[in-house]
Amino acid sequence: MDEAFFPTFFNCFFIAFGVMIGGSLIGGLAAFITGEPLLTEITKIGDRIRIWAIIAAIGGTFDTVYSFERGFLDGGTKDIFKQFLLILSAMGGAKSAALIISWLTQEYIS
């Protein structure tokens, strides 16, 4: 975590958002080419890649695990709180993209 916190916070949000939107739309294009129902596939793909969007946004799991370890073992509660906020930001970006996909496709898959 060498860069400033707030740019990283916003980067996490928009990276997760972009992975969800981009992955769903490109996957929907592939579904269209193969003759699958476009909007249904976009919704299904969006549900499947949500966790990967969060992982991509926080930069993989090893840096996060190292920051948690440093926070617990070295007493750096500030690092734990920052990592928690970054994960929360990535989850917010993925959820926002999922809502937009849901609004655009008007699909409900249980």
C-alpha positions as CSV (number, residue, x, y, z in Angstrom):
1,M,0.0,0.0,0.0
2,D,2.5,2.6,-1.2
3,E,0.1,4.9,-2.9
4,A,-2.5,7.2,-1.2
5,F,-5.6,5.6,0.3
6,F,-8.4,7.5,-1.4
7,P,-7.2,7.0,-5.0
8,T,-6.8,3.3,-4.2
9,F,-10.3,3.3,-2.7
10,F,-11.9,4.7,-5.8
11,N,-9.7,2.5,-8.1
12,C,-11.1,-0.6,-6.2
13,F,-14.6,0.5,-6.8
14,F,-14.3,1.3,-10.5
15,I,-12.1,-1.8,-11.3
16,A,-14.7,-4.1,-9.8
17,F,-17.4,-2.1,-11.6
18,G,-15.6,-2.3,-14.9
19,V,-14.8,-6.0,-14.6
20,M,-18.5,-6.8,-14.0
21,I,-19.9,-4.6,-16.8
22,G,-17.2,-5.5,-19.3
23,G,-17.1,-9.2,-18.6
24,S,-20.9,-9.4,-18.7
25,L,-21.1,-7.5,-22.0
26,I,-18.3,-9.4,-23.7
27,G,-19.8,-12.7,-22.4
28,G,-23.1,-11.6,-23.8
29,L,-21.6,-11.0,-27.1
30,A,-20.2,-14.6,-27.1
31,A,-23.7,-15.8,-26.1
32,F,-25.2,-13.9,-29.0
33,I,-22.7,-15.4,-31.5
34,T,-23.4,-18.9,-30.3
35,G,-27.2,-18.5,-30.4
36,E,-27.9,-18.3,-26.6
37,P,-30.4,-15.9,-25.1
38,L,-28.5,-12.6,-24.8
39,L,-30.0,-10.9,-21.8
40,T,-30.3,-14.1,-19.8
41,E,-26.7,-15.0,-20.4
42,I,-25.5,-11.4,-19.5
43,T,-27.3,-11.8,-16.1
44,K,-25.9,-15.2,-15.5
45,I,-22.4,-14.2,-16.3
46,G,-22.7,-11.1,-14.1
47,D,-23.7,-13.3,-11.2
48,R,-20.8,-15.7,-11.8
49,I,-18.0,-13.2,-12.1
50,R,-18.9,-11.0,-9.1
51,I,-16.3,-12.6,-6.8
52,W,-13.6,-12.4,-9.5
53,A,-14.3,-8.7,-9.9
54,I,-13.8,-8.1,-6.2
55,I,-10.5,-10.1,-6.2
56,A,-9.3,-8.3,-9.3
57,A,-10.1,-4.9,-7.7
58,I,-8.2,-5.5,-4.5
59,G,-5.2,-6.8,-6.4
60,G,-5.3,-10.4,-5.6
61,T,-5.5,-12.1,-2.2
62,F,-1.8,-12.2,-1.1
63,D,-1.4,-8.4,-0.5
64,T,-4.6,-8.3,1.5
65,V,-3.6,-11.3,3.6
66,Y,-0.2,-9.8,4.2
67,S,-1.8,-6.5,5.3
68,F,-4.2,-8.4,7.7
69,E,-1.3,-10.4,9.1
70,R,0.7,-7.2,9.6
71,G,-2.3,-5.6,11.3
72,F,-2.9,-8.5,13.7
73,L,0.7,-9.4,14.5
74,D,2.3,-6.0,14.5
75,G,-0.6,-4.1,16.0
76,G,-1.3,-2.0,12.9
77,T,-5.0,-1.7,13.2
78,K,-4.9,1.1,10.7
79,D,-3.8,-1.3,8.0
80,I,-6.7,-3.7,8.9
81,F,-9.2,-0.9,8.7
82,K,-7.8,0.3,5.3
83,Q,-8.0,-3.2,3.8
84,F,-11.5,-3.7,5.1
85,L,-12.5,-0.4,3.5
86,L,-10.9,-1.4,0.2
87,I,-12.7,-4.8,0.2
88,L,-16.0,-2.9,1.0
89,S,-15.3,-0.5,-1.9
90,A,-14.7,-3.4,-4.3
91,M,-17.9,-5.1,-3.1
92,G,-19.8,-1.8,-3.6
93,G,-18.5,-1.6,-7.2
94,A,-19.5,-5.1,-8.0
95,K,-22.9,-4.6,-6.5
96,S,-23.5,-1.4,-8.3
97,A,-22.6,-3.1,-11.6
98,A,-24.9,-6.0,-10.8
99,L,-27.7,-3.5,-10.2
100,I,-27.1,-1.8,-13.5
101,I,-27.0,-5.1,-15.3
102,S,-30.2,-6.1,-13.6
103,W,-31.9,-2.8,-14.6
104,L,-30.7,-3.1,-18.2
105,T,-31.6,-6.7,-18.8
106,Q,-34.8,-6.8,-16.6
107,E,-34.0,-10.4,-15.8
108,Y,-34.6,-12.1,-12.5
109,I,-32.8,-15.4,-12.0
110,S,-33.3,-17.2,-8.7
